[in-house]
């Protein structure tokens, strides 16, 4: 099951009842906005114990439509790459 932002905020407000819900919402918005801005600039985001977000450039190329077989020009684009931290890997695989 995936966690959406609303569930994350609900969980945060339960774990930290002394913070106002609107403050927690603003805080998460600021963090996500900064991560987006940093990735847009082409820099990497490192969250210790969690992982590293970075961008890769995918070159422009001629690809094909799998349904029709028609050749289609695909423009250059950026993709996001995530590498999880060793701590997170160990926790996911129950090697605590």
N, C-alpha and C positions, 0 to 999 in steps of 0.2 A: 504494500500500500504506500502510495506517495504521500508526502506531507506538503500541503499547500500553505501559503503565507498566513491565511486566517487561522489554521490549526496551530502553526508555529507561534503566532501571537497569543493564542489562547493558552498554550502550554507555558509560554514565558510569563504571562500574567498570573498563572497558577503558581509557578515556581518563585516568582518575585512579587508577592502581593503588595509590598510597600511602594512599588512603582505604579504610576498611573498608566492605564492602558494606552492612552494617546501618546505618552512619552515613549513607551516601548515600540509603538507603531512608527513614530518619527525616527527613533534610533535605528530600527531595521531598514527603513527607507533610506536613511543616510548611508548606511553600510552598503546596501545593494547599489545605490547610485554611484558611490565611489568606486566600487568594483567595476561597474560598467564603464565609467569614465577612464579608468586606468587601462582596461583592456582595449578601449577604443583608441587610446594613444599608442597602443602596441607594446605596453609594458606588462610585466607579469605581476600577479597578485599571489603572495605567499601567506597562507594562514597556518602558522606553526601547529603541528599536531593534527591538522586536517588535510591540507594538500596545497598544490600550486595550480593556479589557472594561468594559462598563457594562450597567445593567439598564433595560429599558423596561417600562412598564405597559401591558398590553392590557386595554382596558375590557371589562366584562361585556356580553354581547350575545346576541341570538337568532341561532343559526346553524342549519344544517340537515344532516341525515344524508344524504350523497350517495347511499347505497344505496336508502333508502326515501323520501327527500324529506321526512321528518318533521322538524318544527321542534324544536330542542333548545336549552335555555338553557345558555350557556357562562359560567362565573364569571370574574371578573377574575383575571388572572394576570400574573406577571412573566416576561419573556423576557430572554435575554442577547444583547447586541449586541457585536460585535467589529469594531474598525476597525484594520487593520494599519498599522504604521509605514511611512513612506516608504522607509526602509532595507530593510525586508523586501520591500516591493513591488519595489524595484529588483533585489534579489537573485533573487527568483522569476522575474523577467522578463529575467534576464541582462543587466542594464544596469550592471554593476559598473564 
